[in-house]
């Protein structure tokens, strides 16, 4: 079995670039887009195309607000 290269998608927009990667054999495992209309379009398109949700999900926020380690 060939393992797919996993991609974290930042500034994802409506997801067309991600779709191109997936059609070329990559796997999108995380999606970040802070503009709500783009994120809604991204999710809707994936639902229509019956593409599973990313392994690590979606983040609709600015990464500046994300804390990776709660101890700091």
N, CA, C and O atoms as a Maestro MAE file, in Angstrom:
{
 s_m_m2io_version
 :::
 2.0.0
}

f_m_ct {
 s_m_title
 :::
 protein
 m_atom[288] {
  # First column is atom index #
  i_m_mmod_type
  r_m_x_coord
  r_m_y_coord
  r_m_z_coord
  i_m_residue_number
  s_m_chain_name
  s_m_pdb_residue_name
  s_m_pdb_atom_name
  i_m_atomic_number
  :::
  1 25 0.836 -1.182 0.000 1 A "UNK " " N  " 7
  2 3 0.000 0.000 0.000 1 A "UNK " " CA " 6
  3 2 0.883 1.249 0.000 1 A "UNK " " C  " 6
  4 15 1.828 1.351 0.783 1 A "UNK " " O  " 8
  5 25 0.572 2.180 -0.869 2 A "UNK " " N  " 7
  6 3 1.305 3.440 -0.950 2 A "UNK " " CA " 6
  7 2 0.712 4.420 0.052 2 A "UNK " " C  " 6
  8 15 -0.494 4.666 0.063 2 A "UNK " " O  " 8
  9 25 1.587 4.980 0.902 3 A "UNK " " N  " 7
  10 3 1.127 5.937 1.901 3 A "UNK " " CA " 6
  11 2 1.070 7.331 1.283 3 A "UNK " " C  " 6
  12 15 2.012 7.766 0.619 3 A "UNK " " O  " 8
  13 25 -0.043 8.025 1.508 4 A "UNK " " N  " 7
  14 3 -0.215 9.370 0.966 4 A "UNK " " CA " 6
  15 2 0.553 10.382 1.809 4 A "UNK " " C  " 6
  16 15 0.683 10.221 3.023 4 A "UNK " " O  " 8
  17 25 1.056 11.417 1.162 5 A "UNK " " N  " 7
  18 3 1.680 12.524 1.877 5 A "UNK " " CA " 6
  19 2 0.573 13.354 2.493 5 A "UNK " " C  " 6
  20 15 -0.394 13.714 1.821 5 A "UNK " " O  " 8
  21 25 0.719 13.659 3.793 6 A "UNK " " N  " 7
  22 3 -0.316 14.406 4.511 6 A "UNK " " CA " 6
  23 2 -0.017 15.901 4.468 6 A "UNK " " C  " 6
  24 15 1.131 16.327 4.595 6 A "UNK " " O  " 8
  25 25 -1.086 16.693 4.283 7 A "UNK " " N  " 7
  26 3 -0.956 18.137 4.145 7 A "UNK " " CA " 6
  27 2 -1.780 18.846 5.209 7 A "UNK " " C  " 6
  28 15 -2.931 18.489 5.462 7 A "UNK " " O  " 8
  29 25 -1.177 19.854 5.828 8 A "UNK " " N  " 7
  30 3 -1.905 20.798 6.673 8 A "UNK " " CA " 6
  31 2 -2.156 22.016 5.803 8 A "UNK " " C  " 6
  32 15 -1.210 22.609 5.286 8 A "UNK " " O  " 8
  33 25 -3.403 22.396 5.635 9 A "UNK " " N  " 7
  34 3 -3.779 23.479 4.732 9 A "UNK " " CA " 6
  35 2 -4.071 24.758 5.514 9 A "UNK " " C  " 6
  36 15 -4.994 24.802 6.327 9 A "UNK " " O  " 8
  37 25 -3.274 25.796 5.258 10 A "UNK " " N  " 7
  38 3 -3.465 27.100 5.894 10 A "UNK " " CA " 6
  39 2 -3.892 28.105 4.836 10 A "UNK " " C  " 6
  40 15 -3.479 27.996 3.682 10 A "UNK " " O  " 8
  41 25 -4.707 29.075 5.208 11 A "UNK " " N  " 7
  42 3 -5.252 30.051 4.250 11 A "UNK " " CA " 6
  43 2 -5.946 29.293 3.120 11 A "UNK " " C  " 6
  44 15 -5.676 29.530 1.942 11 A "UNK " " O  " 8
  45 25 -6.837 28.384 3.493 12 A "UNK " " N  " 7
  46 3 -7.398 27.389 2.574 12 A "UNK " " CA " 6
  47 2 -8.375 27.937 1.547 12 A "UNK " " C  " 6
  48 15 -8.614 27.309 0.515 12 A "UNK " " O  " 8
  49 25 -8.943 29.111 1.825 13 A "UNK " " N  " 7
  50 3 -9.935 29.648 0.900 13 A "UNK " " CA " 6
  51 2 -11.108 28.699 0.787 13 A "UNK " " C  " 6
  52 15 -11.559 28.136 1.785 13 A "UNK " " O  " 8
  53 25 -11.601 28.520 -0.425 14 A "UNK " " N  " 7
  54 3 -12.734 27.614 -0.662 14 A "UNK " " CA " 6
  55 2 -12.284 26.172 -0.904 14 A "UNK " " C  " 6
  56 15 -13.119 25.286 -1.086 14 A "UNK " " O  " 8
  57 25 -10.970 25.933 -0.905 15 A "UNK " " N  " 7
  58 3 -10.466 24.568 -0.965 15 A "UNK " " CA " 6
  59 2 -10.095 24.035 -2.330 15 A "UNK " " C  " 6
  60 15 -9.841 22.839 -2.471 15 A "UNK " " O  " 8
  61 25 -10.058 24.881 -3.336 16 A "UNK " " N  " 7
  62 3 -9.771 24.381 -4.680 16 A "UNK " " CA " 6
  63 2 -8.341 23.866 -4.825 16 A "UNK " " C  " 6
  64 15 -8.115 22.857 -5.492 16 A "UNK " " O  " 8
  65 25 -7.373 24.548 -4.208 17 A "UNK " " N  " 7
  66 3 -5.993 24.065 -4.247 17 A "UNK " " CA " 6
  67 2 -5.886 22.729 -3.523 17 A "UNK " " C  " 6
  68 15 -5.205 21.815 -3.989 17 A "UNK " " O  " 8
  69 25 -6.562 22.620 -2.382 18 A "UNK " " N  " 7
  70 3 -6.563 21.360 -1.632 18 A "UNK " " CA " 6
  71 2 -7.163 20.228 -2.463 18 A "UNK " " C  " 6
  72 15 -6.653 19.108 -2.457 18 A "UNK " " O  " 8
  73 25 -8.223 20.522 -3.161 19 A "UNK " " N  " 7
  74 3 -8.860 19.518 -4.017 19 A "UNK " " CA " 6
  75 2 -7.880 19.032 -5.088 19 A "UNK " " C  " 6
  76 15 -7.827 17.842 -5.400 19 A "UNK " " O  " 8
  77 25 -7.117 19.954 -5.635 20 A "UNK " " N  " 7
  78 3 -6.097 19.575 -6.618 20 A "UNK " " CA " 6
  79 2 -5.045 18.649 -6.021 20 A "UNK " " C  " 6
  80 15 -4.639 17.669 -6.645 20 A "UNK " " O  " 8
  81 25 -4.608 18.970 -4.800 21 A "UNK " " N  " 7
  82 3 -3.653 18.089 -4.134 21 A "UNK " " CA " 6
  83 2 -4.261 16.711 -3.903 21 A "UNK " " C  " 6
  84 15 -3.612 15.695 -4.153 21 A "UNK " " O  " 8
  85 25 -5.497 16.673 -3.428 22 A "UNK " " N  " 7
  86 3 -6.139 15.384 -3.154 22 A "UNK " " CA " 6
  87 2 -6.327 14.571 -4.434 22 A "UNK " " C  " 6
  88 15 -6.175 13.349 -4.426 22 A "UNK " " O  " 8
  89 25 -6.654 15.240 -5.515 23 A "UNK " " N  " 7
  90 3 -6.795 14.542 -6.796 23 A "UNK " " CA " 6
  91 2 -5.460 14.034 -7.329 23 A "UNK " " C  " 6
  92 15 -5.419 13.184 -8.218 23 A "UNK " " O  " 8
  93 25 -4.361 14.569 -6.772 24 A "UNK " " N  " 7
  94 3 -3.014 14.144 -7.178 24 A "UNK " " CA " 6
  95 2 -2.402 13.136 -6.211 24 A "UNK " " C  " 6
  96 15 -1.232 12.777 -6.344 24 A "UNK " " O  " 8
  97 25 -3.194 12.676 -5.232 25 A "UNK " " N  " 7
  98 3 -2.735 11.617 -4.351 25 A "UNK " " CA " 6
  99 2 -2.307 12.037 -2.959 25 A "UNK " " C  " 6
  100 15 -1.840 11.203 -2.184 25 A "UNK " " O  " 8
  101 25 -2.455 13.314 -2.621 26 A "UNK " " N  " 7
  102 3 -2.127 13.783 -1.279 26 A "UNK " " CA " 6
  103 2 -3.363 13.660 -0.386 26 A "UNK " " C  " 6
  104 15 -4.472 13.437 -0.873 26 A "UNK " " O  " 8
  105 25 -3.159 13.810 0.926 27 A "UNK " " N  " 7
  106 3 -4.270 13.760 1.869 27 A "UNK " " CA " 6
  107 2 -4.250 15.015 2.744 27 A "UNK " " C  " 6
  108 15 -3.278 15.264 3.456 27 A "UNK " " O  " 8
  109 25 -5.326 15.801 2.687 28 A "UNK " " N  " 7
  110 3 -5.450 16.989 3.524 28 A "UNK " " CA " 6
  111 2 -5.952 16.542 4.895 28 A "UNK " " C  " 6
  112 15 -7.041 15.980 5.007 28 A "UNK " " O  " 8
  113 25 -5.151 16.793 5.946 29 A "UNK " " N  " 7
  114 3 -5.505 16.304 7.280 29 A "UNK " " CA " 6
  115 2 -5.900 17.419 8.246 29 A "UNK " " C  " 6
  116 15 -6.405 17.138 9.333 29 A "UNK " " O  " 8
  117 25 -5.680 18.678 7.868 30 A "UNK " " N  " 7
  118 3 -6.059 19.820 8.705 30 A "UNK " " CA " 6
  119 2 -6.329 21.006 7.803 30 A "UNK " " C  " 6
  120 15 -5.609 21.236 6.831 30 A "UNK " " O  " 8
  121 25 -7.378 21.766 8.129 31 A "UNK " " N  " 7
  122 3 -7.764 22.928 7.328 31 A "UNK " " CA " 6
  123 2 -7.918 24.144 8.227 31 A "UNK " " C  " 6
  124 15 -8.598 24.087 9.252 31 A "UNK " " O  " 8
  125 25 -7.282 25.246 7.837 32 A "UNK " " N  " 7
  126 3 -7.400 26.506 8.567 32 A "UNK " " CA " 6
  127 2 -7.827 27.600 7.592 32 A "UNK " " C  " 6
  128 15 -7.150 27.863 6.598 32 A "UNK " " O  " 8
  129 25 -8.955 28.230 7.892 33 A "UNK " " N  " 7
  130 3 -9.446 29.389 7.131 33 A "UNK " " CA " 6
  131 2 -10.237 30.252 8.088 33 A "UNK " " C  " 6
  132 15 -11.193 29.777 8.701 33 A "UNK " " O  " 8
  133 25 -9.855 31.518 8.228 34 A "UNK " " N  " 7
  134 3 -10.547 32.350 9.218 34 A "UNK " " CA " 6
  135 2 -11.730 33.122 8.648 34 A "UNK " " C  " 6
  136 15 -12.518 33.675 9.415 34 A "UNK " " O  " 8
  137 25 -11.878 33.178 7.334 35 A "UNK " " N  " 7
  138 3 -12.990 33.902 6.706 35 A "UNK " " CA " 6
  139 2 -14.187 32.954 6.581 35 A "UNK " " C  " 6
  140 15 -14.159 32.019 5.780 35 A "UNK " " O  " 8
  141 25 -15.227 33.193 7.366 36 A "UNK " " N  " 7
  142 3 -16.376 32.279 7.477 36 A "UNK " " CA " 6
  143 2 -17.007 31.864 6.154 36 A "UNK " " C  " 6
  144 15 -17.268 30.677 5.962 36 A "UNK " " O  " 8
  145 25 -17.265 32.799 5.225 37 A "UNK " " N  " 7
  146 3 -17.877 32.369 3.964 37 A "UNK " " CA " 6
  147 2 -17.017 31.363 3.191 37 A "UNK " " C  " 6
  148 15 -17.550 30.453 2.556 37 A "UNK " " O  " 8
  149 25 -15.690 31.522 3.241 38 A "UNK " " N  " 7
  150 3 -14.819 30.562 2.563 38 A "UNK " " CA " 6
  151 2 -14.880 29.196 3.250 38 A "UNK " " C  " 6
  152 15 -14.922 28.164 2.581 38 A "UNK " " O  " 8
  153 25 -14.883 29.193 4.579 39 A "UNK " " N  " 7
  154 3 -14.940 27.923 5.301 39 A "UNK " " CA " 6
  155 2 -16.262 27.202 5.042 39 A "UNK " " C  " 6
  156 15 -16.281 25.982 4.881 39 A "UNK " " O  " 8
  157 25 -17.358 27.946 5.002 40 A "UNK " " N  " 7
  158 3 -18.654 27.316 4.689 40 A "UNK " " CA " 6
  159 2 -18.625 26.713 3.294 40 A "UNK " " C  " 6
  160 15 -19.114 25.601 3.095 40 A "UNK " " O  " 8
  161 25 -18.064 27.422 2.332 41 A "UNK " " N  " 7
  162 3 -17.974 26.907 0.958 41 A "UNK " " CA " 6
  163 2 -17.070 25.673 0.908 41 A "UNK " " C  " 6
  164 15 -17.373 24.703 0.212 41 A "UNK " " O  " 8
  165 25 -15.974 25.715 1.641 42 A "UNK " " N  " 7
  166 3 -15.030 24.589 1.691 42 A "UNK " " CA " 6
  167 2 -15.743 23.328 2.185 42 A "UNK " " C  " 6
  168 15 -15.674 22.271 1.557 42 A "UNK " " O  " 8
  169 25 -16.426 23.461 3.319 43 A "UNK " " N  " 7
  170 3 -17.113 22.302 3.908 43 A "UNK " " CA " 6
  171 2 -18.251 21.808 3.021 43 A "UNK " " C  " 6
  172 15 -18.447 20.602 2.871 43 A "UNK " " O  " 8
  173 25 -18.991 22.724 2.444 44 A "UNK " " N  " 7
  174 3 -20.115 22.362 1.584 44 A "UNK " " CA " 6
  175 2 -19.624 21.591 0.353 44 A "UNK " " C  " 6
  176 15 -20.209 20.574 -0.021 44 A "UNK " " O  " 8
  177 25 -18.562 22.074 -0.264 45 A "UNK " " N  " 7
  178 3 -18.021 21.408 -1.455 45 A "UNK " " CA " 6
  179 2 -17.559 19.991 -1.125 45 A "UNK " " C  " 6
  180 15 -17.812 19.060 -1.890 45 A "UNK " " O  " 8
  181 25 -16.884 19.826 0.010 46 A "UNK " " N  " 7
  182 3 -16.420 18.489 0.399 46 A "UNK " " CA " 6
  183 2 -17.594 17.549 0.667 46 A "UNK " " C  " 6
  184 15 -17.544 16.359 0.356 46 A "UNK " " O  " 8
  185 25 -18.642 18.110 1.246 47 A "UNK " " N  " 7
  186 3 -19.834 17.298 1.515 47 A "UNK " " CA " 6
  187 2 -20.473 16.847 0.199 47 A "UNK " " C  " 6
  188 15 -20.833 15.680 0.045 47 A "UNK " " O  " 8
  189 25 -20.611 17.784 -0.750 48 A "UNK " " N  " 7
  190 3 -21.199 17.433 -2.046 48 A "UNK " " CA " 6
  191 2 -20.375 16.394 -2.799 48 A "UNK " " C  " 6
  192 15 -20.922 15.518 -3.469 48 A "UNK " " O  " 8
  193 25 -19.041 16.502 -2.679 49 A "UNK " " N  " 7
  194 3 -18.152 15.577 -3.372 49 A "UNK " " CA " 6
  195 2 -17.917 14.284 -2.587 49 A "UNK " " C  " 6
  196 15 -17.178 13.404 -3.028 49 A "UNK " " O  " 8
  197 25 -18.559 14.182 -1.411 50 A "UNK " " N  " 7
  198 3 -18.448 13.014 -0.541 50 A "UNK " " CA " 6
  199 2 -16.996 12.714 -0.162 50 A "UNK " " C  " 6
  200 15 -16.554 11.566 -0.191 50 A "UNK " " O  " 8
  201 25 -16.262 13.784 0.196 51 A "UNK " " N  " 7
  202 3 -14.881 13.666 0.674 51 A "UNK " " CA " 6
  203 2 -14.930 13.730 2.192 51 A "UNK " " C  " 6
  204 15 -15.574 14.611 2.762 51 A "UNK " " O  " 8
  205 25 -14.259 12.814 2.834 52 A "UNK " " N  " 7
  206 3 -14.299 12.757 4.300 52 A "UNK " " CA " 6
  207 2 -13.666 14.001 4.926 52 A "UNK " " C  " 6
  208 15 -12.874 14.707 4.300 52 A "UNK " " O  " 8
  209 25 -14.038 14.241 6.167 53 A "UNK " " N  " 7
  210 3 -13.490 15.387 6.888 53 A "UNK " " CA " 6
  211 2 -12.012 15.146 7.185 53 A "UNK " " C  " 6
  212 15 -11.582 13.999 7.314 53 A "UNK " " O  " 8
  213 25 -11.236 16.219 7.294 54 A "UNK " " N  " 7
  214 3 -9.817 16.063 7.605 54 A "UNK " " CA " 6
  215 2 -9.609 15.382 8.958 54 A "UNK " " C  " 6
  216 15 -10.381 15.588 9.895 54 A "UNK " " O  " 8
  217 25 -8.579 14.586 9.044 55 A "UNK " " N  " 7
  218 3 -8.256 13.816 10.260 55 A "UNK " " CA " 6
  219 2 -8.178 14.700 11.505 55 A "UNK " " C  " 6
  220 15 -8.671 14.315 12.565 55 A "UNK " " O  " 8
  221 25 -7.565 15.878 11.389 56 A "UNK " " N  " 7
  222 3 -7.419 16.782 12.531 56 A "UNK " " CA " 6
  223 2 -8.427 17.924 12.508 56 A "UNK " " C  " 6
  224 15 -8.336 18.848 13.316 56 A "UNK " " O  " 8
  225 25 -9.373 17.867 11.603 57 A "UNK " " N  " 7
  226 3 -10.490 18.801 11.586 57 A "UNK " " CA " 6
  227 2 -10.228 20.145 10.943 57 A "UNK " " C  " 6
  228 15 -9.281 20.338 10.180 57 A "UNK " " O  " 8
  229 25 -11.120 21.070 11.292 58 A "UNK " " N  " 7
  230 3 -11.128 22.422 10.735 58 A "UNK " " CA " 6
  231 2 -10.872 23.429 11.851 58 A "UNK " " C  " 6
  232 15 -11.268 23.212 12.997 58 A "UNK " " O  " 8
  233 25 -10.212 24.522 11.512 59 A "UNK " " N  " 7
  234 3 -10.058 25.633 12.435 59 A "UNK " " CA " 6
  235 2 -10.456 26.904 11.702 59 A "UNK " " C  " 6
  236 15 -9.829 27.295 10.718 59 A "UNK " " O  " 8
  237 25 -11.502 27.534 12.197 60 A "UNK " " N  " 7
  238 3 -11.963 28.789 11.606 60 A "UNK " " CA " 6
  239 2 -11.561 29.923 12.545 60 A "UNK " " C  " 6
  240 15 -12.397 30.484 13.254 60 A "UNK " " O  " 8
  241 25 -10.287 30.247 12.539 61 A "UNK " " N  " 7
  242 3 -9.754 31.264 13.440 61 A "UNK " " CA " 6
  243 2 -8.372 31.676 12.948 61 A "UNK " " C  " 6
  244 15 -7.798 31.044 12.061 61 A "UNK " " O  " 8
  245 25 -7.856 32.734 13.535 62 A "UNK " " N  " 7
  246 3 -6.499 33.177 13.283 62 A "UNK " " CA " 6
  247 2 -5.572 32.302 14.115 62 A "UNK " " C  " 6
  248 15 -5.811 32.134 15.311 62 A "UNK " " O  " 8
  249 25 -4.544 31.752 13.535 63 A "UNK " " N  " 7
  250 3 -3.633 30.875 14.269 63 A "UNK " " CA " 6
  251 2 -2.920 31.596 15.405 63 A "UNK " " C  " 6
  252 15 -2.381 30.953 16.306 63 A "UNK " " O  " 8
  253 25 -2.913 32.894 15.372 64 A "UNK " " N  " 7
  254 3 -2.300 33.679 16.439 64 A "UNK " " CA " 6
  255 2 -2.948 33.365 17.790 64 A "UNK " " C  " 6
  256 15 -2.297 33.450 18.832 64 A "UNK " " O  " 8
  257 25 -4.229 33.002 17.765 65 A "UNK " " N  " 7
  258 3 -4.976 32.746 18.994 65 A "UNK " " CA " 6
  259 2 -4.866 31.307 19.497 65 A "UNK " " C  " 6
  260 15 -5.421 30.984 20.547 65 A "UNK " " O  " 8
  261 25 -4.176 30.454 18.784 66 A "UNK " " N  " 7
  262 3 -4.086 29.042 19.137 66 A "UNK " " CA " 6
  263 2 -2.896 28.814 20.067 66 A "UNK " " C  " 6
  264 15 -1.786 29.268 19.789 66 A "UNK " " O  " 8
  265 25 -3.135 28.116 21.160 67 A "UNK " " N  " 7
  266 3 -2.063 27.722 22.067 67 A "UNK " " CA " 6
  267 2 -1.849 26.233 21.938 67 A "UNK " " C  " 6
  268 15 -2.789 25.451 22.082 67 A "UNK " " O  " 8
  269 25 -0.627 25.837 21.671 68 A "UNK " " N  " 7
  270 3 -0.325 24.433 21.491 68 A "UNK " " CA " 6
  271 2 -0.055 23.711 22.802 68 A "UNK " " C  " 6
  272 15 -0.285 22.506 22.899 68 A "UNK " " O  " 8
  273 25 0.423 24.418 23.802 69 A "UNK " " N  " 7
  274 3 0.773 23.800 25.071 69 A "UNK " " CA " 6
  275 2 0.126 24.603 26.193 69 A "UNK " " C  " 6
  276 15 0.453 25.774 26.390 69 A "UNK " " O  " 8
  277 25 -0.783 23.982 26.924 70 A "UNK " " N  " 7
  278 3 -1.520 24.695 27.967 70 A "UNK " " CA " 6
  279 2 -0.669 25.005 29.202 70 A "UNK " " C  " 6
  280 15 -1.110 25.754 30.073 70 A "UNK " " O  " 8
  281 25 0.544 24.442 29.294 71 A "UNK " " N  " 7
  282 3 1.422 24.688 30.432 71 A "UNK " " CA " 6
  283 2 2.135 26.039 30.365 71 A "UNK " " C  " 6
  284 15 2.709 26.479 31.361 71 A "UNK " " O  " 8
  285 25 2.107 26.694 29.226 72 A "UNK " " N  " 7
  286 3 2.848 27.948 29.061 72 A "UNK " " CA " 6
  287 2 1.931 29.130 29.030 72 A "UNK " " C  " 6
  288 15 2.390 30.264 28.897 72 A "UNK " " O  " 8
  :::
 }
 m_bond[287] {
  # First column is bond index #
  i_m_from
  i_m_to
  i_m_order
  :::
  1 1 2 1
  2 2 3 1
  3 3 4 2
  4 3 5 1
  5 5 6 1
  6 6 7 1
  7 7 8 2
  8 7 9 1
  9 9 10 1
  10 10 11 1
  11 11 12 2
  12 11 13 1
  13 13 14 1
  14 14 15 1
  15 15 16 2
  16 15 17 1
  17 17 18 1
  18 18 19 1
  19 19 20 2
  20 19 21 1
  21 21 22 1
  22 22 23 1
  23 23 24 2
  24 23 25 1
  25 25 26 1
  26 26 27 1
  27 27 28 2
  28 27 29 1
  29 29 30 1
  30 30 31 1
  31 31 32 2
  32 31 33 1
  33 33 34 1
  34 34 35 1
  35 35 36 2
  36 35 37 1
  37 37 38 1
  38 38 39 1
  39 39 40 2
  40 39 41 1
  41 41 42 1
  42 42 43 1
  43 43 44 2
  44 43 45 1
  45 45 46 1
  46 46 47 1
  47 47 48 2
  48 47 49 1
  49 49 50 1
  50 50 51 1
  51 51 52 2
  52 51 53 1
  53 53 54 1
  54 54 55 1
  55 55 56 2
  56 55 57 1
  57 57 58 1
  58 58 59 1
  59 59 60 2
  60 59 61 1
  61 61 62 1
  62 62 63 1
  63 63 64 2
  64 63 65 1
  65 65 66 1
  66 66 67 1
  67 67 68 2
  68 67 69 1
  69 69 70 1
  70 70 71 1
  71 71 72 2
  72 71 73 1
  73 73 74 1
  74 74 75 1
  75 75 76 2
  76 75 77 1
  77 77 78 1
  78 78 79 1
  79 79 80 2
  80 79 81 1
  81 81 82 1
  82 82 83 1
  83 83 84 2
  84 83 85 1
  85 85 86 1
  86 86 87 1
  87 87 88 2
  88 87 89 1
  89 89 90 1
  90 90 91 1
  91 91 92 2
  92 91 93 1
  93 93 94 1
  94 94 95 1
  95 95 96 2
  96 95 97 1
  97 97 98 1
  98 98 99 1
  99 99 100 2
  100 99 101 1
  101 101 102 1
  102 102 103 1
  103 103 104 2
  104 103 105 1
  105 105 106 1
  106 106 107 1
  107 107 108 2
  108 107 109 1
  109 109 110 1
  110 110 111 1
  111 111 112 2
  112 111 113 1
  113 113 114 1
  114 114 115 1
  115 115 116 2
  116 115 117 1
  117 117 118 1
  118 118 119 1
  119 119 120 2
  120 119 121 1
  121 121 122 1
  122 122 123 1
  123 123 124 2
  124 123 125 1
  125 125 126 1
  126 126 127 1
  127 127 128 2
  128 127 129 1
  129 129 130 1
  130 130 131 1
  131 131 132 2
  132 131 133 1
  133 133 134 1
  134 134 135 1
  135 135 136 2
  136 135 137 1
  137 137 138 1
  138 138 139 1
  139 139 140 2
  140 139 141 1
  141 141 142 1
  142 142 143 1
  143 143 144 2
  144 143 145 1
  145 145 146 1
  146 146 147 1
  147 147 148 2
  148 147 149 1
  149 149 150 1
  150 150 151 1
  151 151 152 2
  152 151 153 1
  153 153 154 1
  154 154 155 1
  155 155 156 2
  156 155 157 1
  157 157 158 1
  158 158 159 1
  159 159 160 2
  160 159 161 1
  161 161 162 1
  162 162 163 1
  163 163 164 2
  164 163 165 1
  165 165 166 1
  166 166 167 1
  167 167 168 2
  168 167 169 1
  169 169 170 1
  170 170 171 1
  171 171 172 2
  172 171 173 1
  173 173 174 1
  174 174 175 1
  175 175 176 2
  176 175 177 1
  177 177 178 1
  178 178 179 1
  179 179 180 2
  180 179 181 1
  181 181 182 1
  182 182 183 1
  183 183 184 2
  184 183 185 1
  185 185 186 1
  186 186 187 1
  187 187 188 2
  188 187 189 1
  189 189 190 1
  190 190 191 1
  191 191 192 2
  192 191 193 1
  193 193 194 1
  194 194 195 1
  195 195 196 2
  196 195 197 1
  197 197 198 1
  198 198 199 1
  199 199 200 2
  200 199 201 1
  201 201 202 1
  202 202 203 1
  203 203 204 2
  204 203 205 1
  205 205 206 1
  206 206 207 1
  207 207 208 2
  208 207 209 1
  209 209 210 1
  210 210 211 1
  211 211 212 2
  212 211 213 1
  213 213 214 1
  214 214 215 1
  215 215 216 2
  216 215 217 1
  217 217 218 1
  218 218 219 1
  219 219 220 2
  220 219 221 1
  221 221 222 1
  222 222 223 1
  223 223 224 2
  224 223 225 1
  225 225 226 1
  226 226 227 1
  227 227 228 2
  228 227 229 1
  229 229 230 1
  230 230 231 1
  231 231 232 2
  232 231 233 1
  233 233 234 1
  234 234 235 1
  235 235 236 2
  236 235 237 1
  237 237 238 1
  238 238 239 1
  239 239 240 2
  240 239 241 1
  241 241 242 1
  242 242 243 1
  243 243 244 2
  244 243 245 1
  245 245 246 1
  246 246 247 1
  247 247 248 2
  248 247 249 1
  249 249 250 1
  250 250 251 1
  251 251 252 2
  252 251 253 1
  253 253 254 1
  254 254 255 1
  255 255 256 2
  256 255 257 1
  257 257 258 1
  258 258 259 1
  259 259 260 2
  260 259 261 1
  261 261 262 1
  262 262 263 1
  263 263 264 2
  264 263 265 1
  265 265 266 1
  266 266 267 1
  267 267 268 2
  268 267 269 1
  269 269 270 1
  270 270 271 1
  271 271 272 2
  272 271 273 1
  273 273 274 1
  274 274 275 1
  275 275 276 2
  276 275 277 1
  277 277 278 1
  278 278 279 1
  279 279 280 2
  280 279 281 1
  281 281 282 1
  282 282 283 1
  283 283 284 2
  284 283 285 1
  285 285 286 1
  286 286 287 1
  287 287 288 2
  :::
 }
}
